[in-house]
Amino acid sequence: MQICHVQSETAKLIPCHQPVMVEEVLKLLNVKVDKIYIDATVGEGGHAEAILEAGGNVIGIDQDEAVIERARVRLAPYKDRVRLVHANFRFLKSILSRQDFPDRVCGIMADVGVSSYQLEAPERGFSFQLDSPLDMRMDGRSRLTAADLVNDLKDEELAGIFREYGEERAARKIARLIVASRSREGKITTTSQLVRVITTAVGFRPGSRIHPATRIFQALRIAVNDELEALKEFLDQAPEGLAPGGRLLVISFQSLEDRIVKHTFKAWERENWAAVLTKKPLRPVEHEVRNNPRCRSAKLRAVEIYSTPL
Ligand SMILES: C[S@@+](CC[C@H](N)C(=O)[O-])C[C@H]1O[C@@H](n2cnc3c(N)ncnc32)[C@H](O)[C@@H]1O
């Protein structure tokens, strides 16, 4: 069944996502007046708005229909300087081939992960702090939900996901308890049910700064949205969309994604057609973290393309 995500009345009241490291993004993108920039994860349009304010034009892509609707409202004053596309950035090449501008673009950015809206919308199931259906799909057109994984996979398959995408040490124990719980009490369909099973399995670890459900929710979200493969496919296609001198920026929020970006950029540099602009990733400064604690794990990496990829 395909369900398109639309905003509930409660969700409409959620405040806008605060874009992270905006100054650093503008500086690294080197925004020029009237040039075109791709924001491959336009979200609620925070970075896109900053690029538009700096004089650039934006093509904004996002796979979440409800989020794009929020961007549409926010960016309406910029009229035809912005175009929004509801799609997965893993199809970047085909998205760009359908646009009517002749040249390659000057900059592409992706701010991967979840938006505040997705985390706070009660119907989406991304947060272990809300009682929601176990969904976690960013794109309502896709079929697989977190509930499907939690209820249909064998314990070793679940453990694999928790280990690989959540780097969770207690992966096996949690997976076994999930399977035991669903055969004893029936399907696990809500975030609260899942949190109960996780905390029964591992308790609250003394001294741990993070909630025991954090890694499991991250792992399920990555699996449901095939996030790491989508990122790799996007990175494969981005250089071809850039003019010489064009820049690609990626902001990531967890080590698995950051590792992919770091190794990809380094490989391009070794092949002699790109230069890494951030030898170490940029991190948000202290006062930004104080004002927006969600940005604390952000890492920004950038690369400049100086010739066509091999
Ligand atoms: C951190 S938010 C971006 C926030 C945005 N920069 C802003 O200022 O509002 C991440 C966004 O990326 C989108 N996203 C994640 N993976 C995607 C993918 N593979 N293709 C398209 N959009 C994706 C999510 O739906 C979410 O809206």
The ligand as a Gaussian input file, in Angstrom:
#p B3LYP/6-31G(d) Opt

LIG

0 1
 C       18.747000      17.440000       7.862000
 S       17.382000      17.556000       6.785000
 C       17.807000      18.852000       5.695000
 C       17.475000      20.210000       6.235000
 C       17.673000      21.333000       5.273000
 N       19.065000      21.491000       4.919000
 C       17.101000      22.620000       5.833000
 O       17.868000      23.581000       5.968000
 O       15.914000      22.662000       6.139000
 C       17.608000      16.166000       5.789000
 C       16.604000      16.021000       4.683000
 O       17.153000      15.115000       3.746000
 C       16.125000      14.373000       3.181000
 N       16.748000      13.169000       2.619000
 C       17.465000      12.235000       3.279000
 N       17.901000      11.297000       2.422000
 C       17.480000      11.673000       1.181000
 C       17.609000      11.116000      -0.118000
 N       18.260000       9.975000      -0.319000
 N       17.064000      11.786000      -1.159000
 C       16.387000      12.941000      -0.967000
 N       16.203000      13.494000       0.254000
 C       16.740000      12.876000       1.313000
 C       15.182000      14.114000       4.328000
 O       13.888000      13.822000       3.859000
 C       15.265000      15.434000       5.092000
 O       14.234000      16.303000       4.713000

